[in-house]
Amino acid sequence: MQVSIYKLEHQYADSITNFMDFYYGLRLYYFASDLLYDGLSPKQISEAVTKAMNVAKYAKLNLKEHFKPVFSSMDNEVISDCKLSRLGYGLVLMNAETKLLVVGKWQLKVLERFLDGDHIH
């Protein structure tokens, strides 16, 4: 019986996809789990990430540029996590539980900057 470990044919599409995933990964500086230190629960983070990804999806953004599911280690446990771009992190905060101080401060800061730029017509 012969076992094939690899294919002889080149798969350029896979190579390009792998390169692009690596490239996008270079811009994913944040972890969703960092929000645990700001008082969000794992459930709140998960819900906020889901909402943020929906916003990005319906805004026709490339999700791979802003969200990457990963596993992280915390307190000697492996947890499901998500690496985020700057925009992805902001979207998660915009869609997180509003009763938390860090979320309220973030939303006010974004709104103040928007209003200072006089974007409302």
C-alpha positions as CSV (number, residue, x, y, z in Angstrom):
1,M,0.0,0.0,0.0
2,Q,1.4,3.4,-1.0
3,V,0.6,6.5,1.1
4,S,0.8,9.9,-0.5
5,I,1.9,12.7,1.8
6,Y,1.9,15.5,-0.6
7,K,0.7,16.4,-4.1
8,L,3.0,16.8,-7.0
9,E,1.0,19.6,-8.6
10,H,1.5,23.2,-7.5
11,Q,-1.4,24.9,-5.9
12,Y,-0.7,28.6,-6.6
13,A,-4.1,29.8,-5.2
14,D,-3.2,28.2,-1.8
15,S,0.2,29.8,-1.8
16,I,-1.3,33.2,-2.5
17,T,-3.9,32.7,0.2
18,N,-1.2,31.6,2.7
19,F,0.9,34.7,1.9
20,M,-2.1,37.0,2.2
21,D,-3.1,35.4,5.6
22,F,0.5,36.0,6.8
23,Y,0.5,39.6,5.5
24,Y,-2.8,40.4,7.2
25,G,-1.6,38.7,10.4
26,L,1.3,41.2,10.6
27,R,-1.3,44.0,11.2
28,L,-3.3,42.1,13.8
29,Y,-1.8,43.7,17.0
30,Y,-4.6,43.1,19.5
31,F,-6.2,40.2,21.2
32,A,-9.9,40.1,22.1
33,S,-8.9,38.5,25.3
34,D,-7.1,41.7,26.3
35,L,-10.6,43.0,27.1
36,L,-10.8,40.6,30.0
37,Y,-8.5,43.0,31.9
38,D,-10.9,45.8,31.2
39,G,-13.8,44.0,32.9
40,L,-15.5,42.2,30.0
41,S,-16.5,38.6,30.5
42,P,-15.6,35.9,28.0
43,K,-19.3,35.8,26.9
44,Q,-19.4,39.6,26.5
45,I,-16.2,39.5,24.4
46,S,-17.6,36.7,22.3
47,E,-20.8,38.6,21.6
48,A,-19.0,41.8,20.8
49,V,-16.6,40.0,18.4
50,T,-19.6,38.4,16.6
51,K,-21.4,41.8,16.3
52,A,-18.2,43.5,15.1
53,M,-17.6,40.8,12.5
54,N,-21.2,41.2,11.3
55,V,-20.6,45.0,10.9
56,A,-17.4,44.3,8.9
57,K,-19.1,41.7,6.8
58,Y,-22.1,43.9,5.9
59,A,-19.8,46.8,5.3
60,K,-18.1,44.6,2.7
61,L,-14.7,44.6,4.5
62,N,-12.3,41.6,4.1
63,L,-12.8,39.8,7.5
64,K,-9.3,38.2,7.2
65,E,-7.7,41.7,7.4
66,H,-9.3,42.5,10.7
67,F,-10.2,39.2,12.5
68,K,-8.3,36.0,13.0
69,P,-9.5,33.2,15.3
70,V,-6.6,31.9,17.4
71,F,-5.9,30.0,20.6
72,S,-4.2,31.8,23.5
73,S,-2.9,30.7,26.8
74,M,-4.3,32.3,30.0
75,D,-3.8,31.1,33.5
76,N,-2.4,27.8,32.3
77,E,-5.4,27.2,30.1
78,V,-5.9,27.3,26.4
79,I,-8.7,29.7,25.4
80,S,-10.4,30.5,22.1
81,D,-9.3,34.0,21.2
82,C,-9.3,36.4,18.2
83,K,-6.5,38.6,16.9
84,L,-7.7,41.9,15.8
85,S,-6.6,44.8,13.6
86,R,-6.9,48.3,15.0
87,L,-10.2,48.7,13.2
88,G,-11.4,45.3,14.4
89,Y,-10.5,46.1,18.0
90,G,-12.4,49.4,17.7
91,L,-15.4,47.6,16.2
92,V,-15.4,45.1,19.1
93,L,-15.4,48.0,21.6
94,M,-18.2,49.8,19.8
95,N,-20.3,46.6,20.0
96,A,-19.5,45.6,23.5
97,E,-21.6,45.8,26.7
98,T,-22.3,49.5,27.2
99,K,-22.5,49.3,31.0
100,L,-18.7,49.0,31.2
101,L,-16.6,52.1,31.7
102,V,-14.0,51.2,29.1
103,V,-16.7,50.8,26.5
104,G,-18.5,54.0,27.3
105,K,-15.2,56.0,27.3
106,W,-14.3,54.5,23.9
107,Q,-17.6,55.3,22.4
108,L,-17.5,58.9,23.7
109,K,-14.0,59.4,22.4
110,V,-14.9,58.2,18.9
111,L,-18.0,60.3,18.8
112,E,-16.1,63.4,20.0
113,R,-13.5,63.0,17.3
114,F,-16.2,62.5,14.7
115,L,-18.0,65.6,15.9
116,D,-14.8,67.7,16.0
117,G,-14.2,66.8,12.4
118,D,-17.6,68.3,11.6
119,H,-18.6,65.2,9.6
120,I,-22.3,65.8,10.2
121,H,-24.0,67.8,7.5
